[in-house]
Structures are given as C-alpha cells and as structure tokens.
C-alpha cells in the first residue's frame, strides 16, 4: 500500500519534471531517496540518504525544549552557518526516523523551524534525540543533535 | 486564504517567513487506528518569482497543521512569496503573500 503510493508519486514527479527543470532546483527526496523515509533508525536513514558518511560534529545547532509537554507538536530549530547544500532532520522516537530533508538554495540561510511529532513509548521512556545533518557545499558532512524528554500521552503516533 | 497563513518580513536584506498550513498530517499509525488512508504533506516549496527560496521533502512526523519558519536573502519588500505544498494524495495547494 505504502510503497504503491510512493511509486505513484515518483511517476508523477518525473512526469512533472521537464516543465520545471529549467527554472527551479526543487528536489523531491521522497522520490529520489525513497529508502530514507522507511528507515527505522537514524543510522539507516542517513545511509539511505547520504551513503556511508562520517559527519564532523560541529557547526550544526539543534534547538529543542529540554522537556516537551506536547509530543504532537515539538518545536525544533536547526541553525548552521556552514554554506549548505542539504539539511536532514531525523529523530529516534517515531517508527521511522526521517522528518525532513531540505534542499538549501544557493546562498540559502540555514535557520529552519518546524514542529514535529515525537512519540513517547515504554521502550524509549519518553527520551529521544533530534539529529540534524548538514551537507556542506564543500562536500563534507556536519552533524548536530540534542536530546529531550517528551511527556507521555501527548502524541498518538 | 484559508489553507495557509503566510507572514513574511524583510529586514536588512533578510526575509523571515512564517507559514501555517492546514493539514491533518495523518500518519500511517493514526490512519490505521481510524480506518482511513494516511495522508500528509510530502513536499513544500517556496518561491519568489522563479527563484526557489525554501524547498523541503517532508515526512508524516511533522505536526498536525504544520507550522514552519525560514529565512532567505535576495528579495525585497513588495515581492511576492509563493508557498506550495503537495500531499501524499497528490493534492497541491499554493498561497502567496507580499513581503512586508
């Protein structure tokens, strides 16, 4: 079911490509890197998206509340001064890891805020980590992460 | 209006944009519990003219009625910021707003 829809979308995206290719640089990572979105762990998602990389632990700031009372909408901010090509946001509390993959425009500013769902379960005990990986225009990878507690019952999935 | 609320402000050459999209963002688990199909926003793009200023592939784990913020350079007051989202069902919604 899931996969079928996925493929359908991919076909759509490809069909729509020729018309838009010249003007914009929009990349649909769901179509180009489908395995990223079904990966159950952060490591697997990173591997599916970027390959076998060894990101450097610097220059990427992840901001989350220390304790999130509402797991249905946890505010996350990703910031970096590194000239970036791609920014991926991942977490280790939900059934799958990937949350967002940004295609950073030329001269783009990496200062992204969004609200995400984080599911507190018996296994994770309401504790999790949000991770951001920046692919620099220099071809290197940088990583930042922050742990948090999520109150139970705030999110149904 | 209705489906998306956009605020965009330019200051010192940097535009700060804030968007609130209306969408259930039904995850696979939630959909199963409700006996319907999952449906969530899978891609968001923002443009000023022809130039893409924000582009993100998204998952089911964005919150219901997603709210997001971003900053970009290269636009001025009066320019139109156009935000488009696409969801899993293939529905596309576009909304634009003048940068203040």
Boltz contact constraints between the chains, C-beta under 6 A:
constraints:
  - contact:
      token1: [A, 23]
      token2: [B, 50]
      max_distance: 6.0
  - contact:
      token1: [A, 24]
      token2: [B, 52]
      max_distance: 6.0
  - contact:
      token1: [A, 25]
      token2: [B, 52]
      max_distance: 6.0
  - contact:
      token1: [A, 26]
      token2: [B, 45]
      max_distance: 6.0
  - contact:
      token1: [A, 26]
      token2: [B, 52]
      max_distance: 6.0
  - contact:
      token1: [A, 26]
      token2: [B, 55]
      max_distance: 6.0
  - contact:
      token1: [A, 28]
      token2: [B, 43]
      max_distance: 6.0
  - contact:
      token1: [A, 28]
      token2: [B, 57]
      max_distance: 6.0
  - contact:
      token1: [A, 29]
      token2: [B, 57]
      max_distance: 6.0
  - contact:
      token1: [A, 30]
      token2: [B, 42]
      max_distance: 6.0
  - contact:
      token1: [A, 30]
      token2: [B, 57]
      max_distance: 6.0
  - contact:
      token1: [A, 37]
      token2: [B, 59]
      max_distance: 6.0
  - contact:
      token1: [A, 72]
      token2: [B, 63]
      max_distance: 6.0
  - contact:
      token1: [A, 73]
      token2: [B, 63]
      max_distance: 6.0
  - contact:
      token1: [A, 94]
      token2: [B, 61]
      max_distance: 6.0
  - contact:
      token1: [A, 98]
      token2: [B, 59]
      max_distance: 6.0
  - contact:
      token1: [A, 99]
      token2: [B, 59]
      max_distance: 6.0
  - contact:
      token1: [A, 99]
      token2: [B, 61]
      max_distance: 6.0
  - contact:
      token1: [A, 100]
      token2: [B, 56]
      max_distance: 6.0
  - contact:
      token1: [A, 100]
      token2: [B, 58]
      max_distance: 6.0
  - contact:
      token1: [A, 101]
      token2: [B, 57]
      max_distance: 6.0
  - contact:
      token1: [A, 102]
      token2: [B, 56]
      max_distance: 6.0
  - contact:
      token1: [A, 103]
      token2: [B, 55]
      max_distance: 6.0
  - contact:
      token1: [A, 105]
      token2: [B, 52]
      max_distance: 6.0
  - contact:
      token1: [A, 105]
      token2: [B, 53]
      max_distance: 6.0
  - contact:
      token1: [A, 107]
      token2: [B, 73]
      max_distance: 6.0
  - contact:
      token1: [A, 109]
      token2: [B, 71]
      max_distance: 6.0
  - contact:
      token1: [A, 109]
      token2: [B, 72]
      max_distance: 6.0
  - contact:
      token1: [A, 111]
      token2: [B, 71]
      max_distance: 6.0
  - contact:
      token1: [A, 112]
      token2: [B, 70]
      max_distance: 6.0
  - contact:
      token1: [A, 113]
      token2: [B, 69]
      max_distance: 6.0
  - contact:
      token1: [A, 114]
      token2: [B, 68]
      max_distance: 6.0
  - contact:
      token1: [A, 115]
      token2: [B, 63]
      max_distance: 6.0
  - contact:
      token1: [A, 115]
      token2: [B, 67]
      max_distance: 6.0
  - contact:
      token1: [A, 116]
      token2: [B, 61]
      max_distance: 6.0
  - contact:
      token1: [A, 116]
      token2: [B, 62]
      max_distance: 6.0
  - contact:
      token1: [A, 117]
      token2: [B, 61]
      max_distance: 6.0
  - contact:
      token1: [A, 117]
      token2: [B, 63]
      max_distance: 6.0
  - contact:
      token1: [A, 157]
      token2: [B, 27]
      max_distance: 6.0
  - contact:
      token1: [A, 157]
      token2: [B, 29]
      max_distance: 6.0
  - contact:
      token1: [A, 157]
      token2: [B, 30]
      max_distance: 6.0
